[in-house]
């Protein structure tokens, strides 16, 4: 199964954060799934690091990409069909990064591994 991993799930997984549920941990670790990580999430992480809201080894970008490889996540670029889907989304969620994840999940027909219940408003499958 193809799964789009939300930013917080990735961060909790790489830091062994106890907020990562047993179910999310199992899905994240399941080697039979193909895990994807949006470039929008990388952008979000780098912005938060720059603002001092998140601390990762510096420089953060190479650190994030190393963790993606180590955790077998495939980077998902932002493509024209994702932007076309984004444009059609109603304004139910204010976070632009989450809105991009929703658009990508819809366009790619994959569920999102997330603990954010607000994403359900869009009818996208949330694991």
C-alpha positions as CSV (number, residue, x, y, z in Angstrom):
1,X,0.0,0.0,0.0
2,X,1.2,3.5,-0.8
3,X,1.0,5.9,2.2
4,X,1.7,9.6,2.5
5,X,3.3,10.3,5.9
6,X,2.3,13.5,7.7
7,X,5.1,15.7,9.0
8,X,4.4,15.1,12.7
9,X,4.3,11.3,12.2
10,X,7.8,11.5,10.6
11,X,9.2,13.7,13.3
12,X,7.7,11.5,16.1
13,X,9.1,8.4,14.4
14,X,12.6,9.6,14.0
15,X,12.8,10.9,17.6
16,X,11.0,7.9,19.1
17,X,8.4,10.3,20.5
18,X,5.8,8.6,22.8
19,X,3.0,10.5,21.1
20,X,3.4,8.2,18.1
21,X,0.6,5.7,18.7
22,X,1.2,2.0,18.5
23,X,-1.0,1.8,15.4
24,X,0.9,4.6,13.6
25,X,4.2,3.1,14.7
26,X,3.2,-0.3,13.2
27,X,2.0,1.2,9.9
28,X,5.2,3.3,9.7
29,X,7.4,0.3,10.3
30,X,5.5,-2.1,8.0
31,X,8.0,-2.8,5.2
32,X,5.3,-4.0,2.9
33,X,4.0,-0.4,2.5
34,X,5.5,2.2,0.3
35,X,5.9,5.4,2.4
36,X,6.0,8.8,0.8
37,X,7.0,12.2,2.3
38,X,5.9,15.4,0.7
39,X,8.5,18.0,-0.2
40,X,5.9,20.4,1.3
41,X,6.6,18.7,4.6
42,X,10.3,19.1,4.2
43,X,9.7,22.8,3.5
44,X,7.5,23.0,6.7
45,X,10.3,21.4,8.8
46,X,12.9,23.8,7.4
47,X,10.7,26.8,8.1
48,X,10.0,25.7,11.7
49,X,13.8,25.1,12.2
50,X,14.5,28.6,10.9
51,X,11.9,30.1,13.3
52,X,13.4,28.1,16.3
53,X,10.2,26.1,16.7
54,X,11.9,22.8,15.9
55,X,15.5,21.7,16.6
56,X,17.2,19.3,14.3
57,X,20.9,18.8,13.5
58,X,22.2,21.7,11.4
59,X,22.0,22.1,8.5
60,X,18.5,20.7,8.7
61,X,17.9,19.9,5.0
62,X,20.6,17.2,4.7
63,X,19.6,15.8,8.0
64,X,16.0,15.4,6.9
65,X,16.9,13.8,3.6
66,X,19.2,11.4,5.4
67,X,16.4,10.4,7.8
68,X,14.0,10.0,4.8
69,X,16.5,7.5,3.3
70,X,17.2,5.8,6.6
71,X,13.4,5.4,7.2
72,X,12.7,4.3,3.6
73,X,10.5,7.3,2.7
74,X,10.3,8.4,-0.9
75,X,10.2,12.1,-1.4
76,X,7.0,13.2,-3.2
77,X,7.5,16.3,-5.3
78,X,4.8,18.9,-5.8
79,X,3.5,18.3,-9.3
80,X,1.0,20.2,-11.5
81,X,-1.8,17.8,-10.7
82,X,-1.3,18.4,-7.0
83,X,-1.7,22.1,-7.5
84,X,-4.8,21.6,-9.6
85,X,-6.3,19.5,-6.8
86,X,-5.2,22.1,-4.2
87,X,-7.1,24.8,-6.1
88,X,-10.4,22.9,-5.8
89,X,-10.2,22.3,-2.0
90,X,-12.7,24.2,0.1
91,X,-11.1,26.3,2.9
92,X,-11.8,23.8,5.7
93,X,-8.3,23.8,7.0
94,X,-6.0,26.8,7.3
95,X,-2.6,25.1,7.4
96,X,-1.2,25.5,3.9
97,X,1.2,22.5,4.4
98,X,-1.7,20.2,5.4
99,X,-3.8,21.4,2.5
100,X,-1.0,20.4,0.1
101,X,-0.8,17.0,1.8
102,X,-4.5,16.6,1.3
103,X,-4.3,17.6,-2.4
104,X,-1.4,15.2,-3.0
105,X,-3.2,12.4,-1.2
106,X,-6.3,12.9,-3.3
107,X,-4.4,13.2,-6.6
108,X,-2.2,10.2,-5.8
109,X,-5.1,8.2,-4.4
110,X,-3.2,7.3,-1.2
111,X,-4.2,7.6,2.5
112,X,-2.4,9.9,4.9
113,X,-0.7,8.5,8.0
114,X,-1.7,11.3,10.5
115,X,-3.0,12.0,13.9
116,X,-4.7,15.2,12.7
117,X,-8.4,14.6,12.7
118,X,-9.1,17.9,11.0
119,X,-7.8,16.3,7.7
120,X,-10.9,14.1,7.7
121,X,-13.1,17.1,6.7
122,X,-11.8,16.6,3.2
123,X,-12.9,13.0,2.8
124,X,-9.3,11.8,2.4
125,X,-8.5,8.4,4.0
126,X,-6.6,8.9,7.2
127,X,-4.7,6.1,8.9
